[in-house]
Amino acid sequence: MPSSTEEAISNSLEIEQPHLLPHIPYLLQDLWALGSSVDQILEIVGSLPLSSVDTTLLDLGCGKGALSIQLAARYGFHIVGIDAMTTFLETARNKAEEYQVPHLCQFEEQNIVEFISIENHFDLVILASLGGIFGSFESTIAKLRTQVRSDGYILIDDGYLRDQNHLNRKGYEHYRDHENTIRELTAFHDILVHEVNTTSTNKKINEDYLKLIGKRCRELGLQHPELQKDLDAYFQLQEEECHILNHEVEGAVWVLQKKEMHHNTV
Ligand SMILES: C[S@@+](CC[C@H](N)C(=O)[O-])C[C@H]1O[C@@H](n2cnc3c(N)ncnc32)[C@H](O)[C@@H]1O
């Protein structure tokens, strides 16, 4: 697990140049969702047997609130969104006003690793585009289970390797092939209720995002020539990530229903 909040944020946003972190809100200003498959998730969550009035969702690493706010606006769910980036949360709060759901959305600035150290009983916990912040899929599920009630749901938006069981690259240490990923996700005997492949939809979105980020990198380079080298390296990494996502990884959204393990007593 990353040792500091800054490192966790940088890992999740694929930033290897610490000087660039303060400029990330500028570079990502054209994006609302920061990597998650919003349309698919909205549809999947809408198909779960959750009633609008009583349902409370936890969105870990909510970014600018693209998922939280649209889930609140569409289904009337109450949402708690946690993120460590102040500027992203400001955008999230403004967007909640714009979508007329500020009464349903609570955005809090906190490290999600600390947040989940206390048990909760949400109806659904979402971890979308946070990679291996909690380690392997098995340890991720172990941690997310502490945040939902019995029979509640865990939604993960991530992926698995197409042809191999290990990829020697930063950020992909937790990736496995499909069979092993499912084995890890269900290690606690929860029920896998949905698995949706997001590869083809994400391909187009990732390519569009890359263009928008490239444009902002060029603008920022003109304003801050001293950052040019870092910006070039950052953009190259984004291109590489896009290539890997399109060629080596299958994107997936999984939903598990938490089942308590009952031990037979004598
Ligand atoms: C790739 S973005 C995904 C955001 C959002 N889930 C979405 O799909 O739009 C990852 C987010 O996780 C946040 N993050 C990463 N590590 C974190 C941590 N340890 N605590 C809180 N937020 C974290 C980052 O600030 C960023 O907003």
The ligand as an SDF file (V2000), in Angstrom:
LIG
                    3D

 27 29  0  0  0  0  0  0  0  0999 V2000
   -8.3770    7.8600  -11.2710 C   0  0  0  0  0  0  0  0  0  0  0  0
   -9.2310    8.8860  -10.1590 S   0  0  0  0  0  0  0  0  0  0  0  0
  -10.8480    8.1690  -10.1490 C   0  0  0  0  0  0  0  0  0  0  0  0
  -11.8720    9.1230   -9.5950 C   0  0  0  0  0  0  0  0  0  0  0  0
  -13.3270    8.6570   -9.6430 C   0  0  0  0  0  0  0  0  0  0  0  0
  -13.5240    7.3660   -9.0060 N   0  0  0  0  0  0  0  0  0  0  0  0
  -13.7830    8.6430  -11.0680 C   0  0  0  0  0  0  0  0  0  0  0  0
  -13.7920    7.5650  -11.6420 O   0  0  0  0  0  0  0  0  0  0  0  0
  -14.0920    9.7100  -11.5860 O   0  0  0  0  0  0  0  0  0  0  0  0
   -8.5860    8.3620   -8.5870 C   0  0  0  0  0  0  0  0  0  0  0  0
   -9.0390    9.2680   -7.4270 C   0  0  0  0  0  0  0  0  0  0  0  0
   -8.6580    8.6760   -6.2160 O   0  0  0  0  0  0  0  0  0  0  0  0
   -8.1600    9.6710   -5.3510 C   0  0  0  0  0  0  0  0  0  0  0  0
   -7.2640    8.9980   -4.4090 N   0  0  0  0  0  0  0  0  0  0  0  0
   -6.2170    8.1950   -4.7090 C   0  0  0  0  0  0  0  0  0  0  0  0
   -5.6680    7.7080   -3.5750 N   0  0  0  0  0  0  0  0  0  0  0  0
   -6.4010    8.2100   -2.5450 C   0  0  0  0  0  0  0  0  0  0  0  0
   -6.3350    8.0780   -1.1330 C   0  0  0  0  0  0  0  0  0  0  0  0
   -5.4210    7.3140   -0.5310 N   0  0  0  0  0  0  0  0  0  0  0  0
   -7.2550    8.7210   -0.3820 N   0  0  0  0  0  0  0  0  0  0  0  0
   -8.2010    9.5040   -0.9630 C   0  0  0  0  0  0  0  0  0  0  0  0
   -8.3060    9.6790   -2.2920 N   0  0  0  0  0  0  0  0  0  0  0  0
   -7.4210    9.0330   -3.0720 C   0  0  0  0  0  0  0  0  0  0  0  0
   -7.4770   10.6750   -6.2590 C   0  0  0  0  0  0  0  0  0  0  0  0
   -7.4020   11.9490   -5.6560 O   0  0  0  0  0  0  0  0  0  0  0  0
   -8.4310   10.6580   -7.4610 C   0  0  0  0  0  0  0  0  0  0  0  0
   -9.4350   11.6060   -7.3310 O   0  0  0  0  0  0  0  0  0  0  0  0
  1  2  1  0
  2  3  1  0
  2 10  1  0
  3  4  1  0
  4  5  1  0
  5  6  1  0
  5  7  1  0
  7  8  2  0
  7  9  1  0
 10 11  1  0
 11 12  1  0
 11 26  1  0
 12 13  1  0
 13 14  1  0
 13 24  1  0
 14 15  1  0
 14 23  1  0
 15 16  2  0
 16 17  1  0
 17 18  1  0
 17 23  2  0
 18 19  1  0
 18 20  2  0
 20 21  1  0
 21 22  2  0
 22 23  1  0
 24 25  1  0
 24 26  1  0
 26 27  1  0
M  CHG  2   2   1   9  -1
M  END
$$$$
